[in-house]
Amino acid sequence: MRWQGQKLGDTDAAALPGLEDRTSILRTVTTPEFAGMTFHEVLSKSALNKVPGASRMPFSWTINPYRGCSHACSYCFARGTHEYLDLDGGADFDSQIVVKVNVVETLERELRRGSWNHELVALGTNTDPYQRAEGRYRLMPGIIEALAASGTPMSILTKGTLIRRDIPQLVKASQRVHVDIQMSIAMYDDELQKAIEPGAPTTQARLDTVRALTDAGFRVTVFLMPIMPHMTDSVDAIDTALARIKAAGAVRVIYGALHLRPGVKPWFMQWLGEFRPDLLSSYRGLYPGMSAEAPKPYRQWLSKRVRPLIRMHRLDGHDEVEVEPASGRGCGRMPVRAAPVAAAVPAQPMLF
C-alpha cells in the first residue's frame, strides 16, 4: 500500500492528515475476535484536523482516531477516503481499519500549545469513533479526558452503542466543558437496516442508547439521515421513525436526503442492484452522472413532508430552555436552545 513505503522519512504532503509519514506503520493485526477484519496500527503526526474554511460545517476542528469503518453502511460518504491508501471503498473500507494508536498522546501535545483557542472539536465526522475497533483499542476515553482537561468543548456523532461504556466519563467531562452528543439512526425497518448497515448496531439498540444518554442527563440529537428515496421517505416511515425517536428521549432531529459522492456511488449502486434492483433506474435518474445530491425539487418535497412531522413530534428543539453559562456554550447536560426548526443538513453530511 502507498503508506507502507520503506524509505526512512519518506513523506507525502498530499496524504490524509496524520498519514504523511509512510514509515509510521507499526504493525498489521488480525485477531479471532474480529474475524474478517484487519487493523493497521499507525503513528499519527497530528490528532486535530482543521476543517477547510469553505466548509459549511458548524465546527472548525475534528478528530478521527480511525479510518475505515466496520459498520459497513453502503451509503457511507467516507468510502472514497480509503482509495488514497490503495484500498477500495467497498469491502476494504469495511474491513481494513487504520488505527491511530498514539492519537491520545498526540492530542495532549497539541492541546498544550499556546496557540490552541479551545474551539469546539467534533468526533464522528468521517468514520465512527465508536465502531467495533474501539472495543479493542479504547482510544475514546483518553480523547474525552484530554479535551475536557484542556477546557475544550466536544461534539460526538455516532452509531455505536459502545458509547454507553463511556457515559460516566462523559458526565464528568460535561461538568467541565460543553459535551454535545448525536446518535445517527436512519433505518427503522429491520430488514432494510440489516441489509444496508450490516455491521452497525440494530436500530433498537441505538434507540436504547439514546435513552441511556438521556437518563444520564444529555440532550441527545438524532440524525435521521440519509432518508432514502422510495424506501424510507413515506409519511408512515417518517412518522414511525420520529415516534420511536421521541419515545427514546431525544430532543431534536436533523434530517437529510441520501447524498452520493463519487467515491461511494458505485458501491451504493452495486448494493441497490442486489437488494432493490427495481429501484436502479429511478436512482440513476435522481443521481445522474457525477451528481451527489438528490434533485432540488425532491429535497423541497421532502422538506414539506418532514418538517411538519418533526414539529408535531416536538423534535425541533423548541422544548429546549435557553441557557447562557459563562463559557458561552453551556454544558452538555444542560438544555440549550437549538435552532428554531430542525433543518436538513448541508450538502456535506457529518457522518453516514
For each residue, the residues with C-beta under 8 A, 3 or more apart:
1: 4 85 86 87
2: 5 12 22 84 85 86
3: 15 19 22 24 25 42 85
4: 1 22 25
5: 2 10 22 23
6: 10 23
7: 10 22 23
8: 23
9: 21 23
10: 5 6 7 21 22 23
11: 15 20 21 22
12: 2 15 20 22
13: 20
14:
15: 3 11 12 19 20 22 84
16: 19 67 81 84 85
17: 20 46 49 64
18: 42 44 45 46 47 49 100 106
19: 3 15 16 22 24 42 44 85 98
20: 11 12 13 15 17 45
21: 9 10 11 24 43 45
22: 2 3 4 5 7 10 11 12 15 19 25
23: 5 6 7 8 9 10
24: 3 19 21 42 43 44 45
25: 3 4 22 28 40 41 42
26: 41 42 43 101
27: 41
28: 25 38 39 40 41
29: 38 39 40 41
30: 34 37 38 39
31: 34 39 136
32: 35
33: 136
34: 30 31 37 39 70 132 133 136
35: 32
36: 95
37: 30 34 70 95 96 97 132 133
38: 28 29 30 95 96 97
39: 28 29 30 31 34 97 99 133 136 137
40: 25 28 29 96 97 98 99
41: 25 26 27 28 29 99 101
42: 3 18 19 24 25 26 98 99 100 101
43: 21 24 26 100 101 102
44: 18 19 24 47 100 102 103 106
45: 18 20 21 24 106
46: 17 18 49 106 110
47: 18 44 63 100 103 104 106 107 110 143
48: 61 62 63 107 110 111 121
49: 17 18 46 61 62 63 64
50: 60 61
51: 55 57 59 60 61 62
52: 55
53:
54:
55: 51 52 348
56: 346 347 348
57: 51 122 125 346 348 350
58: 120
59: 51 62 119 120 121 122 125 155
60: 50 51 119 120
61: 48 49 50 51 119 120 121 122
62: 48 49 51 59 121 122 123 125 126
63: 47 48 49 103 107 121 122 123 129 143
64: 17 49 67 100 123 125 126 127 129
65: 99 100 103 123 129 134 137 139 140 143
66: 69 97 98 99 100 127 128 129 131 133 134 139
67: 16 64 81 82 85 97 98 126 127
68: 82 87 92 93 94 95 96 97 98 127
69: 66 72 73 76 78 93 94 97 127 128 131 199
70: 34 37 94 95 97 131 132 133 199
71: 76 94 128 131 159 160 197 199 200
72: 69 93 94 197 198 199 200
73: 69 76 159 196 197 199 200 352
74: 196 197 267 268 271 272
75: 196 226 228 258 259 260 264 268 352
76: 69 71 73 79 93 127 264 352
77: 80 259 261 263 264 349 352
78: 69 81 82 93 126 127 264 351 352
79: 76 82 89 90 93 263 264 267
80: 77 83 89 261 262 263 264
81: 16 67 78 84 126 263
82: 67 68 78 79 85 87 88 89 92 93 96
83: 80 86 87 88 89 263
84: 2 15 16 81
85: 1 2 3 16 19 67 82 96 98
86: 1 2 83
87: 1 68 82 83 92 93 96
88: 82 83 91 92 93
89: 79 80 82 83 92 93 263 264 266 267
90: 79 93 94 267 270
91: 88 94 95
92: 68 82 87 88 89 95 96
93: 68 69 72 76 78 79 82 87 88 89 90 96
94: 68 69 70 71 72 90 91 199
95: 36 37 38 68 70 91 92
96: 37 38 40 68 82 85 87 92 93
97: 37 38 39 40 66 67 68 69 70 131 133
98: 19 40 42 66 67 68 85
99: 39 40 41 42 65 66 133 137 139
100: 18 42 43 44 47 64 65 66 103 106 139
101: 26 41 42 43 137 139
102: 43 44 105 106
103: 44 47 63 65 100 106 107 139 142 143
104: 47 107 108 139 142 143 146
105: 102 108 109
106: 18 44 45 46 47 100 102 103 109 110
107: 47 48 63 103 104 110 111 142 143 146 147
108: 104 105 111 112 146
109: 105 106 112 113
110: 46 47 48 106 107 113 116
111: 48 107 108 116 146 147 150 152
112: 108 109 116 150
113: 109 110 116
114:
115:
116: 110 111 112 113 150 152
117:
118: 150 151 152 153
119: 59 60 61 152 153
120: 58 59 60 61 152 153 154 155 178 329
121: 48 59 61 62 63 147 152 153 154 155
122: 57 59 61 62 63 125 154 155 156 157 350
123: 62 63 64 65 129 140 143 154 155 156 157 158
124: 127 128 129 130 156 157 158 182 184 350 351
125: 57 59 62 64 122 157 350 351
126: 62 64 67 78 81 351
127: 64 66 67 68 69 76 78 124 131 351
128: 66 69 71 124 131 158 159 160 351
129: 63 64 65 66 123 124 134 139 140 143 156 158 160
130: 124 134 140 158 159 160 161 162 163
131: 66 69 70 71 97 127 128 134 160 199
132: 34 37 70 135 136 160 162 199
133: 34 37 39 66 70 97 99 136 137
134: 65 66 129 130 131 137 138 139 140 160 162
135: 132 138 162
136: 31 33 34 39 132 133
137: 39 65 99 101 133 134
138: 134 135 141 142
139: 65 66 99 100 101 103 104 129 134 142 143
140: 65 123 129 130 134 143 144 163 166
141: 138 144 145 166 169
142: 103 104 107 138 139 145 146
143: 47 63 65 103 104 107 123 129 139 140 146 147
144: 140 141 147 148 154 166 169 170 173
145: 141 142 148 149 169 173
146: 104 107 108 111 142 143 149 150
147: 107 111 121 143 144 150 152 153 154 173 177
148: 144 145 151 152 154 172 173 176 177 179
149: 145 146 176
150: 111 112 116 118 146 147
151: 118 148 176 177
152: 111 116 118 119 120 121 147 148 177
153: 118 119 120 121 147 177 178 179 180 327 329
154: 120 121 122 123 144 147 148 173 177 178 179 180
155: 59 120 121 122 123 179 180 181 182
156: 122 123 124 129 163 179 180 181 182
157: 122 123 124 125 182 183 184 223 350 351
158: 123 124 128 129 130 163 182 183 184 351
159: 71 73 128 130 183 184 185 197 200 201 206 351
160: 71 128 129 130 131 132 134 163 201
161: 130 164 201 205 206 208 209
162: 130 132 134 135 165 166
163: 130 140 156 158 160 166 167 170 181 209 213
164: 161 167 209 212 213
165: 162
166: 140 141 144 162 163 169 170
167: 163 164 170 171 212 213 216
168: 171 172
169: 141 144 145 166 172 173
170: 144 163 166 167 173 174 179 181 216 218 332
171: 167 168 174 175 216 217 333
172: 148 168 169 175 176
173: 144 145 147 148 154 169 170 176 177 179 332
174: 170 171 177 178 179 217 218 331 332 333
175: 171 172 331 333
176: 148 149 151 172 173
177: 147 148 151 152 153 154 173 174 327 331 332
178: 120 153 154 174 327 329 330 331 332
179: 148 153 154 155 156 170 173 174 218 331 332 333
180: 153 154 155 156 221 332
181: 155 156 163 170 213 218 220 221 332
182: 124 155 156 157 158 220 221 222 223 254 350
183: 157 158 159 206 209 210 213 220 221 222 223 250
184: 124 157 158 159 206 222 223 225 351 352
185: 159 188 203 206 207 210 222 223 224 241 245
186: 223 224 225 226 227 228 232
187: 192 193 196 197 203 232
188: 185 193 203 232 237 240 241 244
189: 192 193 232 237
190: 193 194 202 203
191: 194 195
192: 187 189 195 196 231 232
193: 187 188 189 190 196 197 200 202 203
194: 190 191 197 198 202
195: 191 192 198 271 275
196: 73 74 75 187 192 193 271 275
197: 71 72 73 74 159 187 193 194 200
198: 72 194 195
199: 69 70 71 72 73 94 131 132
200: 71 72 73 159 193 197
201: 159 160 161 205 206 209
202: 190 193 194 205 206
203: 185 187 188 190 193 206 207 244
204: 207 208
205: 161 201 202 208 209
206: 159 161 183 184 185 201 202 203 209 210
207: 185 203 204 210 211 244 245 247 248
208: 161 204 205 211 212 248
209: 161 163 164 183 201 205 206 212 213
210: 183 185 206 207 213 214 220 222 245 248 249 250
211: 207 208 214 215 248 249
212: 164 167 208 209 215 216
213: 163 164 167 181 183 209 210 216 218 220 249
214: 210 211 217 218 219 220 248 249 250
215: 211 212 249
216: 167 170 171 212 213 333
217: 171 174 214 333
218: 170 174 179 181 213 214 332 333
219: 214 251 252 320 332 333 334 335 336
220: 181 182 183 210 213 214 249 250 251
221: 180 181 182 183 250 251 252 253 254 338
222: 182 183 184 185 210 245 248 250 252 253 254 315
223: 157 182 183 184 185 186 253 254 255 256 345 350 351
224: 185 186 227 238 241 242 245 253 254 255 256 306
225: 184 186 254 255 256 257 345 349 352
226: 75 186 256 257 258 259 349 352
227: 186 224 232 233 238 255 256 257 258 302 306
228: 75 186 231 232 233 258
229: 233 257 258 279 282 283 286 294 298
230: 233 279 282
231: 192 228 237 276 279
232: 186 187 188 189 192 227 228 237 238 241
233: 227 228 229 230 237 238 257 302 305
234: 237 238
235: 238 239 305 309
236: 239 240
237: 188 189 231 232 233 234 240 241
238: 224 227 232 233 234 235 241 242 305 306 309
239: 235 236 242 243 309
240: 188 236 237 243 244
241: 185 188 224 232 237 238 244 245
242: 224 238 239 245 246 253 309 310 312 313 315
243: 239 240 246 247 313
244: 188 203 207 240 241 247 248
245: 185 207 210 222 224 241 242 248 250 253 313 315
246: 242 243 249 250 313 314 315
247: 207 243 244
248: 207 208 210 211 214 222 244 245
249: 210 211 213 214 215 220 246
250: 183 210 214 220 221 222 245 246 253 315
251: 219 220 221 315 317 319 320 335 338
252: 219 221 222 315 316 317 320 338 342
253: 221 222 223 224 242 245 250 310 313 315 316 342
254: 182 221 222 223 224 225 342 343 344 345
255: 223 224 225 227 302 306 310 342 344 345
256: 223 224 225 226 227 259 344 345 349
257: 225 226 227 229 233 293 294 298 299 302 344
258: 75 226 227 228 229 294
259: 75 77 226 256 292 293 294 347 349 352
260: 75 264 265 268 287 291 292
261: 77 80 264 265 292
262: 80 265 290 292
263: 77 79 80 81 83 89
264: 75 76 77 78 79 80 89 260 261 267 268 352
265: 260 261 262 268 269 287 292
266: 89 269 270
267: 74 79 89 90 264 270 271
268: 74 75 260 264 265 271 272
269: 265 266 272 273 280 283 284
270: 90 266 267 273 274
271: 74 195 196 267 268 274 275
272: 74 268 269 275 276 277 279 280 283
273: 269 270 277 280
274: 270 271 277
275: 195 196 271 272
276: 231 272 279 280
277: 272 273 274 280
278:
279: 229 230 231 272 276 282 283
280: 269 272 273 276 277 283 284
281: 284 285
282: 229 230 279 285 286
283: 229 269 272 279 280 286 287
284: 269 280 281 287 288
285: 281 282 288
286: 229 282 283 294 295 298
287: 260 265 283 284 291 292 293 294
288: 284 285 291
289:
290: 262
291: 260 287 288
292: 259 260 261 262 265 287 347
293: 257 259 287 296 299 347
294: 229 257 258 259 286 287 298 299 302
295: 286 298 299
296: 293 299 300
297: 300 301
298: 229 257 286 294 295 301 302
299: 257 293 294 295 296 302 303 344
300: 296 297 303 304
301: 297 298 304 305
302: 227 233 255 257 294 298 299 305 306 344
303: 299 300 306 307 344
304: 300 301 307 308
305: 233 235 238 301 302 308 309
306: 224 227 238 255 302 303 309 310 344
307: 303 304 310 311 316 341 342 343
308: 304 305 311 312
309: 235 238 239 242 305 306 312 313
310: 242 253 255 306 307 313 315 316 341 342
311: 307 308 314 315 316 318 341
312: 242 308 309
313: 242 243 245 246 253 309 310
314: 246 311 318 319
315: 222 242 245 246 250 251 252 253 310 311 342
316: 252 253 307 310 311 338 340 341 342
317: 251 252 320 337 338 339 340 341 342
318: 311 314 338 340
319: 251 314 335
320: 219 251 252 317 335 336 337 338
321: 335 337
322: 336 337
323: 330 334 335 336 337
324: 328 330
325: 328 329 330 331 334
326:
327: 153 177 178 330 331
328: 324 325
329: 120 153 178 325 336
330: 178 323 324 325 327 334 336
331: 174 175 177 178 179 325 327 334
332: 170 173 174 177 178 179 180 181 218 219
333: 171 174 175 179 216 217 218 219
334: 219 323 325 330 331
335: 219 251 319 320 321 323
336: 219 320 322 323 329 330
337: 317 320 321 322 323
338: 221 251 252 316 317 318 320 342
339: 317 342 343
340: 316 317 318
341: 307 310 311 316 317
342: 252 253 254 255 307 310 315 316 317 338 339
343: 254 307 339
344: 254 255 256 257 299 302 303 306
345: 223 225 254 255 256 348 349 350
346: 56 57 349
347: 56 259 292 293
348: 55 56 57 345
349: 77 225 226 256 259 345 346 352
350: 57 122 124 125 157 182 223 345
351: 78 124 125 126 127 128 157 158 159 184 223
352: 73 75 76 77 78 184 225 226 259 264 349
